[in-house]
Each structure stands twice: as C-alpha cells, then as structure tokens.
C-alpha cells in the first residue's frame, strides 16, 4: 500500500468511526445529515477551485525544495489572492520542518488577478530546506476576490480539495 493509499485509508477509517458513533448516538437521520454535509463541502469546493496537482521537486544542491501547485479558478469571480497553507512530508509520511526556519507549514500566496476559468501552475522556489522531503499536502486555503469577499476553507472542504488531486 502506497503512502497516499495509507493516508486515504486512515481518513476512511476515521469516517467509518464517525459514522458508527453518529448512528449509535443520534440515529439514522443524524447520519444522513452528516453525509449530506460532506457532500455539500465537496460541492462547495468544486464550485470555487480545482487543484489538479501538488508536488515537490527533488532537493537541490543546497537541500532547497520547490513547491508546485496546479490549480484552476472555477468561481464566477476574479481572484485577487489565493494563499495555500502547505506541510511537507518525508518518505515515511512524517511532517518535517525546514532545517533553516524550523517551520513545518508555509503559506504560499499567489497574486492575481486570476480570472474565472484560468489555470495556473504556481511554483515557490526553495520553499523548504530539507533533503528528506518527498511530497507536500495542502492544509489551509484562503481566497480573496477582487470584490473584497473572502473564503477560508473548512477542514471538510480541505479534505474534499485533497481528493481532487489524490484521485
């Protein structure tokens, strides 16, 4: 089983545990509500952005690792800024810190305007310095549109977003 499969399996086990708990505690109607909120989160995400890929480049000679995110604006509005909160992982699926800053999570901002329907492969060079990094995962997303409205993705929406690029 690959690391990605294991991660998805662990998420599935958490979902099953949650479903069993809700059904035993609150009954089938609560379970239906829970399932509908997950579906709603996936629908809401799919109407705003689509992330096709999140990947890192192999470390360079100074152990610098680049982050790449391929995404598309599916909303009907122009995006002014989009910020991705991203964590890096090593080959055994542990979150790892940058050897220089000591930070795990980085916030990578893409400045627009990003018109509706536009696609971008954004690259942030030397995002982390750590030669054990093999992949990255989105943990947070904030969008600011040109009209001033904002959207912070919930944890359910982030999970739905991850399914877009891990399928």
C-alpha positions, 0 to 999 in steps of 0.5 A, a space after each residue: 500500500 502506497 503512502 497516499 493509499 495509507 493516508 486515504 485509508 486512515 481518513 476512511 477509517 476515521 469516517 467509518 468511526 464517525 459514522 458508527 458513533 453518529 448512528 449509535 448516538 443520534 440515529 439514522 437521520 443524524 447520519 444522513 445529515 452528516 453525509 449530506 454535509 460532506 457532500 455539500 463541502 465537496 460541492 462547495 469546493 468544486 464550485 470555487 477551485 480545482 487543484 489538479 496537482 501538488 508536488 515537490 521537486 527533488 532537493 537541490 544542491 543546497 537541500 532547497 525544495 520547490 513547491 508546485 501547485 496546479 490549480 484552476 479558478 472555477 468561481 464566477 469571480 476574479 481572484 485577487 489572492 489565493 494563499 495555500 497553507 502547505 506541510 511537507 512530508 518525508 518518505 515515511 509520511 512524517 511532517 518535517 520542518 525546514 532545517 533553516 526556519 524550523 517551520 513545518 507549514 508555509 503559506 504560499 500566496 499567489 497574486 492575481 488577478 486570476 480570472 474565472 476559468 484560468 489555470 495556473 501552475 504556481 511554483 515557490 522556489 526553495 520553499 523548504 530546506 530539507 533533503 528528506 522531503 518527498 511530497 507536500 499536502 495542502 492544509 489551509 486555503 484562503 481566497 480573496 476576490 477582487 470584490 473584497 469577499 473572502 473564503 477560508 476553507 473548512 477542514 471538510 472542504 480541505 479534505 474534499 480539495 485533497 481528493 481532487 488531486 489524490 484521485 
